[in-house]
């Protein structure tokens, strides 16, 4: 007896998530009459967080719809920008450098280098944070409230991907890249005893983290941070950056 199948056409921007053998054309998938569209697409390796509009035989369909034998399913990526009212993030253990870059731009980013996947999913739900990861298994956890797959192998590529997807408001030089605390201006005389001689000579404006007490100033990475802001926002950033050390 012939098994029921559907034909799945995954949009080009999502094909990198598929097994190599499925990246260059349509995919024929068996269906059981029980699994819905979302389950079918996820079974191919595309996490639900990356699935945008779904169409069946050319018509928009809900992710909960059940496909039938011979259906043609089109899978589109999430539309960008995917704006959220209060963009807050939590990053997995492999994205520590990205966490620092995002904090330098003033984004609210939680990060621990020893957080387990279950903890990240729970924190996402409890604090309303978007999990950022390159772990598709984490994005498929049922407890996950919101998430996104981060593209790119280098931190700057990953940063541009995240900013392009969520288009969050940026307030560079407002958060501590080490702990995510809020930075506030501090008089040079209050911190100069903590500074190296070269820093005391070269800089006059400083900020201190309310949470951990670290001292920051506009350093050698400021121009690169401004360039990132300009590339994403289409305008020159007006804020400096902390010394990324």
N, C-alpha and C positions, 0 to 999 in steps of 0.2 A: 504494500500500500504506500503510495507516494506521500511524503511528509509535506505539510504546508510550509511555504517559505515566503519571505518578503525580500524585496530588493532595496538596499539602503544606499543612498547617495550622500556621502559626507562632504560638506563644503571644504574647499582647499585649505583654509586657515586651520581646520581641525584635524587634518589628515595625519599630522605628525604624531597624534595621540593613538593612532591605530597601529596594529601589528604591521610590520614591513610589507607583508604579502598583500595587505589590503589598501595600501596607500595610493594606488595608481588607477583606481576604477571603482565601479559599484561593487557592493558586497552582498552576497546572497546569504540570508540568515534564516534558520528554521524557526517557526513560531508554534506555540502550543495552545493558543487561544486564551491563555491566562495572563501571560506577561504583557505589560503595557508598553507603550512606545518608549518611555524613559528606560525601562528595563532592557529593551532590545538594544538601544543605543549604548547604554552603559556596558552591556555585555561585550561590545566591540572595543572597549577601552576609553571611551569618552565620558569623563565624570559629569554628573548632572549639573555641576556649577558652570560647565563650559557649553552646555546646550542652550541655544537660543530658540528661535522659532522652529517648529516641526510642521511639516506638511505631509499629508498622505494623498497620493494621486493628485497632487497639485493644489490641494485645499488645506488651509491651516487646521491643525489638530491639537488637541490638548495632550500633554504628556501622559495623562492617565488613560487615554483611548487605547483600545486593544486592536492591533492590526490584524488583518485577515489575509488569507492565502492570496498571493499575487500582488499585494499592495506594493506601491513604490513610496518609500519614505525619504524625504529630503531633510537633512539636518543642517541647520545654519548656526553659526557661532553667536554668542551673546553680543548684542549691539553695543558699540562703544560710542561715547562714554556711558558706563553703567553707573550713573550717579546715585548715591545714597545720602540720606538726610544728615547722618552723623558718621562720617567715615572714620572708623577706628579699626585697627588691625592687630593680629597676633601672628607671628611668623614661626615656622618650624625651626628645628635645631640647625638645619643646613643653610639658613639664610641670615646669619648673624651680620655679615657685611652689609647686606641690603637693609637690615633693620637700622643700622647706624646711618646709612644714607638717607633713609626716610625720615628719621628723627632730625637730621640736619635741616630738612625742609619743613620742620615743624609738625610732622604728622604724629598722631598718637599711636605708638607702636609698642606692643608688649612682646617681650622676647626673653626666653631662657634657653640656655644651651643644653639643658638636661630634661626638657619637657617631653613627655611621652605623647603619642598621638591621642590617646583617650583624654589626657589633660587638656590638650589644645582644643579638642572638640567641646569639652565641658566649659572651658573658658570662653570660647566663642559664643556659646549659648547664654552663659551667665552674664557676660559683659557686653553683649551685642557687638562682638568683634568679627571681622572678616579674616578667616584663616588664609594665609598666603603660603603656598607650598609647591613643590614639584613632585610630591608624592601623591599619585592618583588614588592609592588605597585610602589615604587620609580623607581625600575629598569625597569618597564614597561612603564614609561612615554615616549611619543614620542620625547620630546625635549632633552632627555638624549643622550649625545654624546658617552659616554663610561662608563661602570660600571662593578661591580662585587659583587656577594653575598659573604659576609665574613662568614666563618664557625668557630664555636667555641663559647663557652660561656665565657671564660676567655681571658683577653687581650693577654697573651703570646700565647695561642692557636690561637687566631685570627692573631697575628703577623706572626707566622710560616705559616699560611695558605696564607696570602697575599704575603709573600716573596717566598713561594713555587710556587705560581701561576705566579707572574710577574718576579721573579728573577732580581730585580732592583739592580744596583750597590750601594754598601753601603759605606758611609763615616762617620762612627760613630764619635760623638763628633764634629760635624761641624754645627749643627743647634740648635737653641734655642727650647727646648721642650714646652715652654710656648707660643711663638708667631710665630715660624717658621723662625725667622730671622737668619742671618749668624753669627756664632761665630768667634771671632778672638782673638789671644793671647793677654794678657794684663799683664804688670809687676805687681808683688805682691805689690810693694810700692804704686801703683796707686789706689789699691782697699782695702788695708788692714784695712783702717778705717771703711770699711763696713762689715768686717768679725767678726764672733764670736771668742772669745779667743781660743777655741779649734781648730777651723779651721786655724787660723793664725799659731798655733804651729805645726799642722799636715801636712799642704800642702804648696807647694811652686809654683806650676804651676796653672795658672788660665786663663779663657777665659771670654770674655764679648760679649753680643749680640749687634750687630750694631744697631738693630731696637729698642729694649726696654731697653737696658742697664743692664739687669740681669747678675749676676756674677756666673760662674760655675767652678767646679773643679772635678777631678776624685775622686768620693766618694765611698760609700759603695755598690752602685749598679754596679760598674764597672765589677766585676767578672761575674755577671749574664748576663750583656750585652755581654761580650766577649763569654760566653757560647752560647748565642743565635746566634751570628754571626758565631761561629764555627759550630753549628748544621745546619745552613742553607747553608753556603758557603763551608763547608767541610774543613775549615781551622780555625786556631786560629785568632781571631780578633787582630789587631795590634794597635787599637785606644782605648782610654778610653772613659768614659761616663760622662755626666754631673750628678751632684747630683740631683736625681729625688725627688724633694721636693714640 
